């Protein structure tokens, strides 16, 4: 059986890429890291790393063991938290990683509920992108993560757009009848895109669906409609977030290039710019509900895929009372969902 301390060293070497950085992160000396790695390699019977410049690179055996090391270490942390909860049943600590839009709406409301019903619980929140939250969960750095599937597809779409750009430069792409490269195997906004690529060992708990909305001045002509389309807003100016690849592609499909009046990644700033008629903005419904300004209204964007917001956790985490309480607060705050795969 492998020594958990050595597995922790391997996991940190895999994460940092150098013995020196791993030593700093774990509070060891560099020779101690080297020794632990040699002992682990002796137990495995194969080299786990190879030298690469000033750092190291995992061998196939090292990569395989590092994946299992993450699972083992996460399970040990879960056991530690569960036992701590059992020895102090009226207290508890839980760590949550959540995407930005949930951190201004869903998460604060859920924490407010917990503050009233379980004031003894201590919840630590980290705001992070979905892929980062997924990694933190695998590493055992958090017990729960609030994520969505469309953020993953957005990142994949950006890569596809970069690939299209490279193909246009080199002439290697195959043009379809619409003039767009078909080498990536599909359109970026296809509703047939797969859901989030989540590690199959993790449990996904649906919370809600979230629509993409357009923020408009309250007296804008389109504000009278229940939904709006990009084609109807082709002549408008826009204030956009820096991550706007999918939006620009959708505008291109609608037959226009948007006039960008400002760029801002803060949701309150976007609201203020729209309120002062600098331009229109797009925002997920979760972010819209976090701010109220009578000068601004939000209308769902037609023909835009909804994103599914969910909690992600290791199945055994539900045995930790503090984590289970946080999950139930998130579900209660999110309200009813069309999904039925929800734990009891």
C-alpha positions, -999 to +999 in steps of 0.1 A: +000+000+000+013+034-010+021+060+017-005+088+016+023+114+024+041+102-007+010+104-028+005+140-015+041+148-027+034+133-061+001+152-064+019+185-056+048+177-080+022+170-107+005+203-100+036+225-098+060+208-122+091+212-100+104+197-068+112+232-054+077+245-059+062+213-044+085+217-014+074+253-009+038+244-011+041+215+014+065+232+038+092+206+031+128+209+019+137+201-016+158+171-006+128+158+014+107+159-017+133+141-037+136+114-010+098+109-009+096+106-047+124+080-047+107+060-020+074+061-040+092+051-072+107+021-054+073+011-042+058+014-077+088-003-094+089+023-121+101+059-126+074+084-120+091+116-134+117+126-159+138+157-159+126+185-183+147+216-182+145+230-146+114+210-139+100+175-141+075+157-163+054+128-152+059+095-169+028+075-180+031+056-147+033+089-128+003+104-145-018+073-137-008+073-101-013+110-098-049+106-109-055+080-082-036+101-057-061+129-061-090+105-054-072+090-024-063+124-009-099+138-015-113+107+003-090+112+032-100+149+035-137+139+034-131+113+061-113+139+082-141+164+078-168+137+085-150+126+117-146+163+128-184+168+123-191+136+142-170+147+172-186+182+171-222+176+157-234+211+164-206+227+144-191+222+110-169+236+082-175+234+045-157+249+015-175+260-016-162+271-050-187+289-072-189+307-106-191+345-106-228+349-114-239+325-087-217+345-062-239+376-066-272+359-063-277+322-055-248+316-031-254+347-009-291+339-005-283+303+004-257+314+029-282+339+044-306+310+049-278+290+066-269+319+088-305+320+101-310+282+104-275+269+111-255+298+125-228+274+139-217+264+104-187+280+088-187+282+050-157+294+031-165+306-005-140+308-034-152+325-066-137+306-096-144+297-132-160+263-137-130+244-149-110+257-119-138+247-095-138+212-111-101+209-105-104+221-069-131+195-062-109+167-077-080+179-055-101+179-024-096+216-019-134+222-017-164+200-007-189+215-032-188+235-064-215+255-081-210+253-119-228+254-152-224+235-184-224+264-209-192+279-195-174+247-205-189+248-240-179+285-242-143+277-235-144+249-261-160+273-286-133+298-281-107+272-290-128+262-321-129+299-331-091+302-327-087+270-348-110+285-375-088+316-375-057+295-380-073+275-408-084+307-426-048+319-424-033+287-437-062+278-461-067+243-445-103+247-435-132+234-457-158+260-464-194+251-462-223+268-480-225+294-453-188+303-457-178+289-423-152+263-417-166+229-411-134+213-398-145+214-362-174+191-368-203+213-357-217+247-350-208+264-317-243+272-307-257+238-314-280+226-287-266+192-294-233+201-278-225+177-249-231+187-213-202+195-191-174+170-192-174+161-155-153+134-139-177+104-138-168+098-101-184+130-091-221+136-084-240+163-102-270+178-085-292+201-107-301+235-093-317+256-120-316+267-156-303+301-165-312+322-195-291+348-213-308+382-212-303+416-229-303+446-206-322+476-221-332+511-209-367+508-195-382+530-222-364+511-251-390+500-278-378+464-274-386+465-237-423+460-245-415+425-259-413+394-237-381+383-256-357+400-280-336+388-309-302+400-319-313+407-355-338+433-341-310+450-322-284+452-350-282+490-350-276+493-313-244+501-294-232+475-269-213+473-236-198+438-234-178+416-212-143+407-224-154+371-228-177+376-258-166+352-285-200+334-286-219+367-287-198+380-316-203+348-335-241+350-329-241+386-342-222+375-372-248+348-378-276+374-375-259+395-402-242+423-384-211+433-365-220+449-332-208+484-323-189+481-290-191+512-269-175+499-237-160+467-222-166+458-186-165+426-166-183+439-135-221+434-135-229+465-116-208+485-141-228+469-170-261+479-153-249+515-148-237+518-184-271+506-197-290+529-173-270+558-187-277+548-223-241+540-232-253+508-248-271+475-244-256+446-225-260+408-223-260+390-190-271+357-175-304+358-155-286+350-123-266+382-126-296+402-135-315+394-104-286+406-082-291+442-091-321+464-094-323+497-112-357+511-124-340+525-154-330+491-167-351+460-178-339+426-188-354+405-216-345+369-225-325+366-257-344+344-281-327+314-297-299+313-272-292+281-254-300+280-217-273+269-193-278+244-166-265+253-132-257+225-108-238+216-077-209+191-080-195+170-052-180+136-043-209+112-034-195+106+001-196+143+008-233+140+015-224+122+047-208+154+061-236+172+079-223+207+071-219+199+034-253+183+032-268+214+049-252+237+024-264+217-006-300+217+007-298+254+012-286+259-024-314+236-037-341+254-016-328+288-028-327+278-064-363+266-063-380+238-083-360+223-112-372+203-142-345+178-135-353+148-113-319+134-105-317+151-071-305+132-040-329+129-011 
